[in-house]
């Protein structure tokens, strides 16, 4: 099953019809090749430098945050007895960064900010969900996990911490990979992108060799 299919499978688990419909709507939008974007969703980076900074990184990060959030929601309900709106957690997780397709671009093989775009992805997305879709709780969750106003719900706290965890986890691995590639004479950005897309780094023997490479 592809990563896109896995995202839709998670969306399928949303029981609330309105939330599930909106998640489908925005996933379909960012995946539609007819919609004008700076970069296609499956080629979009998660960030420019910090984490998932390679073509395809956004999709991996979105999927990872959604899985982590879903697991934590179940865990905290079972351990602490919280009553958690898991539909909101999954919807917020899947959608929280998808509008980066309008903010980043891959130009001549290099990642950067789209020259014709001036609005943060989260601000545009949350405002559309609030005004067009009439879903204030989802809009608030997307806003809060990006560092505005602090966390005011257990759902935004779970998604926000999941986002931080995945970003931190991957930034450590990514820094190690960049260091390793530099040591073997492949320190260029395009070589880094190619290596990340090759998926060689997820193999146990390769990753262990990368992790023990001295700084």
PASEBA-1860 file (N, C-alpha, C; in nm, 3 decimals):
! residues 215
1> XXXXXXXX> 0.085/-0.120/0.000/0.000/0.000/0.000/0.089/0.125/0.000 ~ 0.060/0.219/-0.089/0.140/0.340/-0.097/0.114/0.431/0.022 ~ 0.201/0.531/0.042/0.184/0.624/0.154/0.056/0.707/0.137 ~ 0.024/0.743/0.014/-0.101/0.816/-0.009/-0.220/0.730/0.029 ~ -0.218/0.604/-0.009/-0.326/0.513/0.027/-0.337/0.497/0.178 ~ -0.224/0.496/0.247/-0.225/0.487/0.393/-0.289/0.611/0.456 ~ -0.262/0.729/0.397/-0.325/0.851/0.447/-0.477/0.843/0.432 ~ -0.521/0.796/0.316/-0.665/0.783/0.294/-0.726/0.678/0.386
9> XXXXXXXX> -0.650/0.572/0.414/-0.699/0.470/0.505/-0.720/0.528/0.645 ~ -0.627/0.613/0.689/-0.645/0.681/0.817/-0.766/0.774/0.812 ~ -0.782/0.844/0.701/-0.900/0.931/0.685/-1.029/0.849/0.692 ~ -1.026/0.729/0.637/-1.143/0.641/0.639/-1.187/0.608/0.782 ~ -1.092/0.611/0.876/-1.124/0.575/1.014/-1.198/0.685/1.089 ~ -1.207/0.804/1.029/-1.279/0.916/1.092/-1.428/0.887/1.086 ~ -1.493/0.881/1.200/-1.634/0.845/1.206/-1.727/0.962/1.175 ~ -1.686/1.083/1.211/-1.768/1.201/1.186/-1.773/1.230/1.036
17> XXXXXXXX> -1.892/1.229/0.979/-1.906/1.243/0.834/-1.851/1.376/0.782 ~ -1.878/1.485/0.855/-1.833/1.617/0.811/-1.680/1.625/0.813 ~ -1.618/1.580/0.921/-1.472/1.584/0.930/-1.408/1.496/0.823 ~ -1.462/1.375/0.807/-1.406/1.284/0.708/-1.418/1.343/0.567 ~ -1.532/1.404/0.537/-1.553/1.466/0.407/-1.455/1.579/0.381 ~ -1.428/1.661/0.482/-1.335/1.773/0.467/-1.192/1.722/0.447 ~ -1.153/1.618/0.520/-1.019/1.562/0.502/-1.004/1.509/0.360 ~ -1.104/1.436/0.311/-1.101/1.388/0.172/-1.088/1.507/0.076
25> XXXXXXXX> -1.166/1.610/0.101/-1.169/1.726/0.012/-1.032/1.791/-0.001 ~ -0.963/1.811/0.112/-0.834/1.879/0.108/-0.722/1.787/0.060 ~ -0.731/1.659/0.091/-0.635/1.565/0.034/-0.650/1.558/-0.117 ~ -0.774/1.549/-0.163/-0.798/1.546/-0.307/-0.745/1.671/-0.375 ~ -0.760/1.785/-0.307/-0.716/1.912/-0.365/-0.565/1.916/-0.383 ~ -0.490/1.878/-0.279/-0.344/1.888/-0.290/-0.286/1.778/-0.379 ~ -0.363/1.672/-0.402/-0.317/1.564/-0.490/-0.362/1.580/-0.634 ~ -0.452/1.673/-0.657/-0.507/1.694/-0.792/-0.403/1.765/-0.880
33> XXXXXXXX> -0.355/1.701/-0.987/-0.255/1.766/-1.073/-0.308/1.889/-1.146 ~ -0.440/1.904/-1.150/-0.499/2.020/-1.219/-0.499/2.144/-1.131 ~ -0.483/2.127/-1.000/-0.477/2.241/-0.908/-0.338/2.303/-0.914 ~ -0.332/2.433/-0.937/-0.202/2.502/-0.949/-0.134/2.508/-0.812 ~ -0.014/2.453/-0.806/0.064/2.448/-0.681/0.210/2.481/-0.714 ~ 0.288/2.506/-0.610/0.431/2.528/-0.630/0.505/2.395/-0.646 ~ 0.452/2.290/-0.585/0.513/2.158/-0.594/0.402/2.055/-0.572 ~ 0.410/1.943/-0.640/0.311/1.838/-0.621/0.328/1.774/-0.482
41> XXXXXXXX> 0.218/1.735/-0.422/0.218/1.684/-0.285/0.318/1.570/-0.265 ~ 0.323/1.476/-0.357/0.411/1.361/-0.341/0.558/1.395/-0.362 ~ 0.586/1.516/-0.412/0.724/1.561/-0.428/0.761/1.671/-0.331 ~ 0.667/1.714/-0.249/0.691/1.828/-0.160/0.780/1.790/-0.043 ~ 0.869/1.881/-0.001/0.950/1.857/0.120/0.870/1.889/0.244 ~ 0.912/1.831/0.357/0.849/1.865/0.484/0.895/1.999/0.535 ~ 1.021/2.031/0.508/1.081/2.160/0.543/1.196/2.186/0.447 ~ 1.256/2.304/0.458/1.368/2.336/0.369/1.498/2.281/0.425
49> XXXXXXXX> 1.517/2.290/0.556/1.643/2.244/0.615/1.625/2.155/0.738 ~ 1.526/2.183/0.822/1.523/2.124/0.956/1.497/1.973/0.958 ~ 1.394/1.928/0.889/1.357/1.786/0.892/1.278/1.752/0.766 ~ 1.285/1.627/0.724/1.215/1.582/0.603/1.241/1.679/0.487 ~ 1.366/1.723/0.477/1.402/1.826/0.380/1.447/1.767/0.247 ~ 1.356/1.695/0.183/1.385/1.632/0.055/1.252/1.605/-0.014 ~ 1.251/1.587/-0.145/1.127/1.559/-0.216/1.060/1.434/-0.160 ~ 0.933/1.446/-0.127/0.859/1.336/-0.067/0.854/1.341/0.084
57> XXXXXXXX> 0.929/1.433/0.145/0.934/1.441/0.290/0.803/1.483/0.354 ~ 0.726/1.567/0.287/0.600/1.613/0.344/0.502/1.498/0.362 ~ 0.493/1.412/0.263/0.403/1.298/0.271/0.443/1.205/0.386 ~ 0.573/1.177/0.399/0.620/1.090/0.507/0.591/1.153/0.644 ~ 0.618/1.282/0.657/0.595/1.350/0.785/0.445/1.352/0.820 ~ 0.361/1.380/0.723/0.216/1.384/0.747/0.166/1.248/0.794 ~ 0.212/1.144/0.729/0.170/1.009/0.765/0.221/0.971/0.903 ~ 0.346/1.003/0.932/0.404/0.970/1.061/0.332/1.041/1.175
65> XXXXXXXX> 0.306/1.170/1.159/0.238/1.246/1.264/0.097/1.189/1.287 ~ 0.030/1.151/1.180/-0.105/1.095/1.193/-0.103/0.963/1.271 ~ -0.006/0.877/1.240/0.004/0.750/1.313/0.041/0.772/1.459 ~ 0.141/0.857/1.484/0.183/0.884/1.622/0.066/0.940/1.703 ~ -0.004/1.038/1.646/-0.117/1.100/1.716/-0.226/1.000/1.748 ~ -0.254/0.912/1.651/-0.357/0.811/1.671/-0.320/0.716/1.784 ~ -0.194/0.674/1.786/-0.147/0.583/1.891/-0.151/0.651/2.028 ~ -0.106/0.776/2.033/-0.103/0.847/2.161/-0.245/0.870/2.213
73> XXXXXXXX> -0.337/0.902/2.124/-0.476/0.922/2.166/-0.531/0.795/2.232 ~ -0.506/0.681/2.171/-0.551/0.553/2.230/-0.481/0.528/2.364 ~ -0.352/0.552/2.367/-0.273/0.529/2.489/-0.324/0.614/2.605 ~ -0.344/0.742/2.579/-0.383/0.833/2.687/-0.527/0.810/2.732 ~ -0.612/0.764/2.642/-0.747/0.726/2.686/-0.741/0.606/2.779 ~ -0.656/0.507/2.743/-0.647/0.384/2.822/-0.575/0.406/2.955 ~ -0.467/0.485/2.954/-0.385/0.502/3.075/-0.444/0.608/3.168 ~ -0.479/0.725/3.113/-0.524/0.836/3.198/-0.675/0.847/3.208
81> XXXXXXXX> -0.746/0.786/3.114/-0.891/0.797/3.116/-0.945/0.923/3.052 ~ -0.860/0.994/2.974/-0.908/1.112/2.902/-1.016/1.072/2.801 ~ -1.110/1.160/2.780/-1.206/1.146/2.672/-1.155/1.231/2.556 ~ -1.107/1.165/2.451/-1.039/1.234/2.341/-1.120/1.221/2.213 ~ -1.133/1.332/2.144/-1.198/1.333/2.013/-1.097/1.284/1.910 ~ -1.093/1.153/1.890/-0.992/1.095/1.802/-1.014/1.135/1.657 ~ -1.138/1.157/1.617/-1.165/1.204/1.481/-1.093/1.337/1.456 ~ -1.100/1.427/1.553/-1.034/1.557/1.540/-0.882/1.540/1.537
89> XXXXXXXX> -0.830/1.452/1.620/-0.686/1.426/1.624/-0.636/1.378/1.487 ~ -0.705/1.283/1.428/-0.662/1.228/1.299/-0.677/1.332/1.188 ~ -0.789/1.404/1.188/-0.810/1.506/1.085/-0.703/1.615/1.091 ~ -0.676/1.663/1.211/-0.575/1.768/1.230/-0.437/1.718/1.190 ~ -0.406/1.594/1.226/-0.275/1.536/1.194/-0.253/1.525/1.044 ~ -0.352/1.474/0.974/-0.339/1.453/0.830/-0.324/1.586/0.757 ~ -0.403/1.685/0.797/-0.409/1.809/0.720/-0.310/1.916/0.763 ~ -0.245/1.901/0.879/-0.177/2.016/0.941/-0.073/2.083/0.852
97> XXXXXXXX> -0.008/2.010/0.762/0.097/2.070/0.677/0.069/2.060/0.527 ~ -0.048/2.010/0.487/-0.068/1.980/0.345/-0.057/2.103/0.254 ~ -0.083/2.221/0.308/-0.074/2.342/0.224/0.070/2.388/0.202 ~ 0.165/2.310/0.247/0.304/2.341/0.210/0.328/2.324/0.060 ~ 0.234/2.260/-0.008/0.245/2.250/-0.156/0.235/2.388/-0.220 ~ 0.178/2.485/-0.147/0.168/2.622/-0.197/0.280/2.711/-0.143 ~ 0.360/2.659/-0.052/0.463/2.742/0.014/0.604/2.707/-0.030 ~ 0.630/2.580/-0.062/0.763/2.536/-0.103/0.764/2.500/-0.251
105> XXXXXXXX> 0.884/2.493/-0.306/0.900/2.452/-0.444/1.031/2.377/-0.461 ~ 1.039/2.299/-0.567/1.163/2.235/-0.606/1.200/2.295/-0.741 ~ 1.300/2.381/-0.742/1.338/2.457/-0.861/1.478/2.416/-0.904 ~ 1.489/2.365/-1.025/1.618/2.321/-1.076/1.684/2.220/-0.981 ~ 1.600/2.135/-0.924/1.652/2.030/-0.837/1.677/2.072/-0.694 ~ 1.652/2.200/-0.659/1.679/2.248/-0.524/1.551/2.298/-0.457 ~ 1.540/2.274/-0.326/1.421/2.311/-0.250/1.433/2.455/-0.201 ~ 1.322/2.529/-0.209/1.320/2.665/-0.157/1.176/2.709/-0.135
113> XXXXXXXX> 1.158/2.833/-0.091/1.024/2.886/-0.075/0.972/2.935/-0.209 ~ 0.845/2.913/-0.231/0.784/2.954/-0.358/0.789/3.106/-0.370 ~ 0.839/3.154/-0.481/0.858/3.298/-0.498/0.728/3.375/-0.507 ~ 0.620/3.309/-0.545/0.493/3.378/-0.565/0.396/3.357/-0.449 ~ 0.447/3.308/-0.335/0.358/3.277/-0.223/0.403/3.353/-0.099 ~ 0.310/3.418/-0.032/0.346/3.505/0.079/0.278/3.469/0.211 ~ 0.199/3.363/0.213/0.121/3.332/0.332/0.165/3.199/0.392 ~ 0.181/3.192/0.524/0.217/3.065/0.588/0.110/2.960/0.558
121> XXXXXXXX> 0.155/2.838/0.535/0.063/2.731/0.497/-0.046/2.710/0.601 ~ -0.009/2.716/0.729/-0.105/2.689/0.835/-0.211/2.799/0.848 ~ -0.170/2.924/0.824/-0.265/3.035/0.832/-0.369/3.026/0.722 ~ -0.324/2.996/0.602/-0.418/2.983/0.491/-0.513/2.865/0.512 ~ -0.457/2.751/0.553/-0.539/2.632/0.570/-0.641/2.649/0.682 ~ -0.597/2.698/0.797/-0.689/2.711/0.911/-0.798/2.813/0.882 ~ -0.766/2.920/0.811/-0.868/3.020/0.779/-0.971/2.964/0.682 ~ -0.927/2.885/0.584/-1.021/2.824/0.491/-1.113/2.725/0.562
129> XXXXXXXX> -1.056/2.646/0.650/-1.136/2.547/0.722/-1.237/2.614/0.815 ~ -1.198/2.727/0.873/-1.289/2.801/0.960/-1.401/2.867/0.880 ~ -1.364/2.941/0.777/-1.462/3.023/0.704/-1.542/2.940/0.604 ~ -1.474/2.858/0.525/-1.542/2.783/0.419/-1.612/2.658/0.470 ~ -1.546/2.588/0.563/-1.600/2.460/0.606/-1.679/2.468/0.736 ~ -1.663/2.578/0.810/-1.736/2.594/0.935/-1.696/2.494/1.042 ~ -1.564/2.468/1.052/-1.512/2.373/1.150/-1.412/2.443/1.242 ~ -1.460/2.520/1.340/-1.370/2.597/1.426/-1.274/2.513/1.508
137> XXXXXXXX> -1.317/2.395/1.554/-1.228/2.312/1.636/-1.110/2.259/1.554 ~ -1.134/2.221/1.429/-1.026/2.176/1.342/-0.934/2.293/1.307 ~ -0.990/2.408/1.278/-0.910/2.527/1.248/-0.824/2.565/1.367 ~ -0.883/2.558/1.487/-0.808/2.591/1.609/-0.694/2.493/1.633 ~ -0.718/2.365/1.610/-0.615/2.263/1.629/-0.496/2.290/1.537 ~ -0.524/2.318/1.410/-0.416/2.345/1.314/-0.339/2.470/1.355 ~ -0.410/2.572/1.403/-0.345/2.696/1.446/-0.257/2.672/1.569 ~ -0.310/2.601/1.669/-0.237/2.584/1.794/-0.114/2.496/1.780
145> XXXXXXXX> -0.118/2.393/1.697/-0.002/2.305/1.688/0.115/2.372/1.617 ~ 0.088/2.484/1.549/0.197/2.558/1.484/0.252/2.670/1.572 ~ 0.213/2.669/1.701/0.278/2.759/1.796/0.203/2.886/1.828 ~ 0.079/2.897/1.782/0.001/3.017/1.813/-0.087/2.992/1.935 ~ -0.081/3.082/2.032/-0.173/3.086/2.146/-0.156/2.976/2.249 ~ -0.072/2.879/2.228/-0.059/2.768/2.321/-0.169/2.665/2.297 ~ -0.158/2.552/2.368/-0.255/2.445/2.352/-0.374/2.468/2.444 ~ -0.493/2.465/2.388/-0.614/2.484/2.468/-0.705/2.361/2.465
153> XXXXXXXX> -0.658/2.253/2.404/-0.737/2.128/2.403/-0.642/2.010/2.408 ~ -0.690/1.898/2.459/-0.609/1.777/2.464/-0.575/1.729/2.323 ~ -0.666/1.754/2.228/-0.643/1.710/2.090/-0.528/1.787/2.025 ~ -0.526/1.918/2.041/-0.417/1.995/1.981/-0.285/1.967/2.052 ~ -0.289/1.939/2.182/-0.167/1.902/2.255/-0.109/1.772/2.201 ~ -0.194/1.673/2.178/-0.148/1.544/2.126/-0.087/1.560/1.987 ~ -0.156/1.631/1.899/-0.104/1.648/1.763/0.023/1.734/1.763 ~ 0.023/1.837/1.846/0.141/1.923/1.853/0.264/1.849/1.901
161> XXXXXXXX> 0.249/1.767/2.005/0.363/1.690/2.055/0.406/1.583/1.955 ~ 0.311/1.524/1.885/0.343/1.425/1.782/0.422/1.489/1.669 ~ 0.382/1.609/1.632/0.452/1.685/1.527/0.596/1.714/1.570 ~ 0.613/1.759/1.695/0.746/1.788/1.748/0.831/1.662/1.754 ~ 0.772/1.553/1.800/0.845/1.426/1.811/0.896/1.379/1.677 ~ 0.808/1.378/1.577/0.851/1.329/1.445/0.955/1.420/1.384 ~ 0.938/1.552/1.400/1.036/1.646/1.346/1.172/1.628/1.413 ~ 1.172/1.613/1.546/1.298/1.595/1.619/1.364/1.463/1.582
169> XXXXXXXX> 1.285/1.356/1.579/1.336/1.224/1.542/1.405/1.230/1.406 ~ 1.336/1.290/1.310/1.391/1.290/1.175/1.506/1.388/1.159 ~ 1.504/1.500/1.232/1.613/1.597/1.220/1.744/1.537/1.268 ~ 1.738/1.451/1.371/1.860/1.384/1.419/1.914/1.289/1.313 ~ 1.825/1.208/1.256/1.867/1.114/1.152/1.917/1.189/1.029 ~ 1.845/1.295/0.992/1.884/1.370/0.873/2.022/1.433/0.889 ~ 2.050/1.489/1.007/2.181/1.548/1.031/2.291/1.443/1.022 ~ 2.265/1.324/1.074/2.361/1.214/1.065/2.385/1.174/0.920
177> XXXXXXXX> 2.278/1.170/0.842/2.290/1.133/0.701/2.373/1.237/0.625 ~ 2.344/1.365/0.650/2.422/1.471/0.583/2.570/1.460/0.617 ~ 2.599/1.431/0.743/2.737/1.415/0.788/2.802/1.295/0.720 ~ 2.731/1.185/0.715/2.782/1.063/0.652/2.811/1.087/0.504 ~ 2.718/1.148/0.434/2.737/1.172/0.291/2.855/1.265/0.265 ~ 2.872/1.364/0.351/2.987/1.455/0.336/3.119/1.379/0.351 ~ 3.122/1.284/0.444/3.245/1.207/0.468/3.279/1.113/0.352 ~ 3.177/1.070/0.278/3.204/0.980/0.164/3.206/1.056/0.032
185> XXXXXXXX> 3.216/1.189/0.040/3.231/1.271/-0.080/3.103/1.295/-0.158 ~ 2.989/1.287/-0.089/2.861/1.311/-0.155/2.780/1.413/-0.076 ~ 2.843/1.525/-0.047/2.782/1.623/0.043/2.692/1.725/-0.023 ~ 2.671/1.717/-0.154/2.586/1.814/-0.222/2.438/1.792/-0.192 ~ 2.359/1.898/-0.209/2.217/1.889/-0.180/2.147/1.790/-0.271 ~ 2.179/1.794/-0.400/2.113/1.703/-0.493/2.147/1.558/-0.461 ~ 2.270/1.534/-0.419/2.309/1.399/-0.380/2.233/1.356/-0.254 ~ 2.213/1.450/-0.163/2.135/1.422/-0.043/1.991/1.386/-0.079
193> XXXXXXXX> 1.928/1.466/-0.167/1.791/1.439/-0.209/1.781/1.301/-0.273 ~ 1.875/1.270/-0.359/1.873/1.141/-0.429/1.888/1.026/-0.330 ~ 1.975/1.043/-0.232/1.996/0.939/-0.132/1.870/0.917/-0.049 ~ 1.804/1.026/-0.009/1.683/1.014/0.071/1.572/0.946/-0.009 ~ 1.558/0.981/-0.135/1.453/0.921/-0.217/1.483/0.775/-0.250 ~ 1.610/0.737/-0.245/1.647/0.598/-0.275/1.599/0.501/-0.168 ~ 1.574/0.553/-0.047/1.530/0.474/0.069/1.638/0.381/0.122 ~ 1.762/0.399/0.077/1.872/0.317/0.128/1.890/0.336/0.278
201> XXXXXXXX> 1.863/0.455/0.325/1.889/0.488/0.465/1.795/0.419/0.564 ~ 1.687/0.358/0.515/1.599/0.288/0.608/1.644/0.143/0.631 ~ 1.739/0.097/0.553/1.791/-0.038/0.573/1.874/-0.042/0.700 ~ 1.857/-0.145/0.780/1.919/-0.153/0.912/2.071/-0.138/0.906 ~ 2.137/-0.210/0.816/2.283/-0.204/0.812/2.333/-0.067/0.767 ~ 2.261/-0.007/0.672/2.299/0.126/0.624/2.278/0.230/0.733 ~ 2.162/0.225/0.799/2.132/0.324/0.904/2.229/0.312/1.020 ~ 2.263/0.190/1.059/2.359/0.173/1.169/2.495/0.230/1.132
209> XXXXXXX> 2.537/0.212/1.007/2.665/0.268/0.963/2.659/0.421/0.966 ~ 2.545/0.475/0.931/2.528/0.621/0.932/2.531/0.673/1.076 ~ 2.460/0.606/1.165/2.448/0.655/1.303/2.580/0.651/1.381 ~ 2.670/0.559/1.346/2.797/0.551/1.419/2.906/0.635/1.353 ~ 2.873/0.704/1.242/2.971/0.791/1.178/3.004/0.906/1.271 ~ 3.132/0.929/1.303/3.167/1.039/1.396/3.137/1.174/1.334 ~ 3.109/1.274/1.416/3.076/1.410/1.366/3.197/1.474/1.299
END
